[in-house]
Amino acid sequence: MGNVLPFKKITASQRHKGNTLCRHGHHKWVLDQSQVFDVKQGRLVSRYRCSRCNATRNRAE
């Protein structure tokens, strides 16, 4: 016998799990370790990435 595939329709809460906070501006920012620091216009710039939706933002500190 083969594998049994579920044909149950995915609910809206399962489809959008974790995305509703980011859509309303509540991101979960973490420091991007692949490119921790970048020198831009003579200032120190850090790159942050949202762990849920992978949006990025730069902060001059």
C-alpha positions, 0 to 999 in steps of 0.5 A: 500500500502507498502513503495516505495523503491528507485532503483536509482543507487548511484552516485560515489560522494554520495558513497565516500562523506567525504572519499576522503579527508582522503584517501589523508591524510587530516584527521579531527583530534579531541581529543578522549574523551573516553581515553584522556590521557595515560601514556606510557614510562614515557611520556604523550600520547594523542589519536586523532581520525579522525571524518570522517574515525575513524582512530587513532593516538597517540601523545607524548606531 
